[in-house]
Amino acid sequence: MRTLTLLLALALGVFGSGASLAAPKTVALDVPGMTCELCPLTVRKALQKVQGVEKVAVSYEKKEAVVTFDDAKTSVEALVNATRNAGYPATVRATR
């Protein structure tokens, strides 16, 4: 009985947490203020500093940043704030 209780407690600890089951999210941001080929570097670095960001791809040609992140650690709002604070206001194009 003690073993069953211990196993149940461990299972709830591992699987009961929403963070352990969080799936990565991907968002595409429109970043129209990028006016030169160095701008994407600044946008990428700003996004990479946000805790929970896993992957960033920025395109100058498309004026777009595609970010994969852990939604248990950050939010789309935090990503938009990061680009705005770096001098590049962004809006959400699509969320996947």
PALO-451306 format. One record per residue: residue in three letters; x negated, y negated, z negated of N, C-alpha, C in turn. Coordinates in steps of 0.001 Angstrom, whole numbers, plus 500000, padded with zeros to 6 digits. Atoms other than C-alpha are relative to their C-alpha. Layout:
<recs>
AlaXYZXYZXYZ
...
</recs>
This chain:
<recs>
Met499172501196500000500000500000500000499131498744500000
Arg500888501161500029497145497597499196499367499777501368
Thr500620500111498683495542498361502553500984499391500989
Leu498978500540499115498798497629504382500204498510499742
Thr499837501405500354499193494349502519498821499173500494
Leu501197500695499541495613493356503304500005499847501519
Leu499937500072498540496027494190506997501051499001500470
Leu498943500946499654499267492219507146499523498567499761
Ala500520501333500303497603489210505503498965499571501035
Leu500998500313498980494700489370507959500660499703501340
Ala499307500204498730497037489659510936500702498650500020
Leu499324501296500065499040486645509803498992498860500040
Gly501034501023499983495864484669509237499432499794501382
Val500575500099498662494550485420512704501040499581501028
Phe498994500243498977497768485377514713501063498987499589
Gly498988500939500464499913483082512580499651498564500302
Ser500453501350499708497866480033513458500263499671501463
Gly499740500420498629499072478193516537498720499652500747
Ala501245500398499353495536476976517204499309501187500650
Ser500683498850499432494255480474517794500695500500501264
Leu499257499560498830496934481020520427500179498888501035
Ala499834501122499083496678477631522125499377500322501355
Ala500494499793498632496312477859525877499434498684500514
Pro500533501238499428494168475379527760501032499336500913
Lys499127500785499123496099472624529524499112499237500972
Thr500715500799499015495046470746532631500881498824500395
Val499276501205499606496040467194533485499196499294501089
Ala500616500834498965495331465114536577500358498553499689
Leu499805501412500307494867461416535877499652499149501212
Asp500323501007498988495052458599538420499131498951499315
Val500910501007500549492124456248537784499688499009501134
Pro500154500880498841492587453463540354498889498965499867
Gly501009501034500209489974451148538812498586500402500373
Met501347499585499593487015453178540050499694499351501352
Thr500280500784498798485449450844542607498639500304500627
Cys501294499646499418481996452355543181499678501454499655
Glu500326498593500193480302455731543231499432500315498618
Leu500484499769501365478922455264539685501145500037498980
Cys498854500022500917482351454746538113500391501394499491
Pro499612498678500488483174458485537968499094500528498887
Leu500920499579501055480089459045535810500451499455498652
Thr499523500623501236481389456607533191501296500653499528
Val498713499372500341484887458133533307499766501412499463
Arg500283498621500429483514461683533012499397500024498604
Lys500643500033501327481298460808530032500995499615498912
Ala498990500409500986484182459067528252500933501159499671
Leu499094498873500218486437462103528713499301501154499279
Gln500733498908500639483739464584527665499788499761498508
Lys500179500328501421483406462770524316501239500328499160
Val498754499704500723487017463620523406499946501447499519
Gln500020498652500573487120466597521049501120500837500607
Gly499014499106499414488889469541522676499942500059501513
Val500136499986498537487945468696526267499054501124500387
Glu500784498848499570486658471796528015499335499795501357
Lys500527500177498643486134470682531619500511498684500572
Val499621501268499376486141467389533542499461499967501427
Ala500413500214498610486046466794537298500578498660500434
Val499558501337499607486181463213538556499656499784501472
Ser500196500265498575486612462235542206500168498514500285
Tyr499936501405499591485784458729543403500929499844501203
Glu499196500083498780487402459408546771501499500065499708
Lys498585499848500350490701460515545211500436499059498889
Lys499718500857501174490439458049542298500761500814498951
Glu499315499035500851491327461013540086499015500673499037
Ala500743499185500956490098462812536981500886501190499639
Val499272498788500379491164466414536349499317500545498757
Val500550499635501305490707467446532726500694501242499468
Thr499481498817500686491115470851531083499645499835498534
Phe500200500270501416491564470608527326500834500941499146
Asp499270499213500994492747472427524216501034499077499371
Asp498954500898500498496096470865523347500218500099498499
Ala499953499946501459495682471950519725498994499020499399
Lys501045500895500495492688469609519449500122498570500512
Thr499845501344499445493614466640521646501288499927500806
Ser498757500218499259496400465187523750499715499208501277
Val500112500793498778496986463579527119499833498524499625
Glu500108501394500457497408460281525273498561499661499602
Ala501397500233500394493894460625523797499092499909501221
Leu500791500044498775492483461272527270500195498665500720
Val499697501290499371494223458206528711499342498865499211
Asn500647501013500835492962456146525760498486499975500230
Ala501448499931499780489399457348526388499608499297501292
Thr500335500673498738489437456187530003500245498497499888
Arg499693501431500170491073452880529065498909499312499175
Asn501049500580500848488502452265526316498669499883500740
Ala501218500077499185485755452887528885500140498953501113
Gly499782501035498992487278450180531099500714500481501250
Tyr499331499418498834489221452448533454501394500507499607
Pro498644499568500338492965452519532714500451501125500933
Ala499538498845499231494560455788533854501460500275499709
Thr498633499529500185498033457196534324500037501479500362
Val499865498569499746499183460794534408500580500217501391
Arg499527499615498669499533462205537916500771501313499896
Ala499356498695500132500357465814536998499420500729498801
Thr500436499156501107500162468243534086500257501440500403
Arg499858498575499664499563471971534554499793500822498762
</recs>
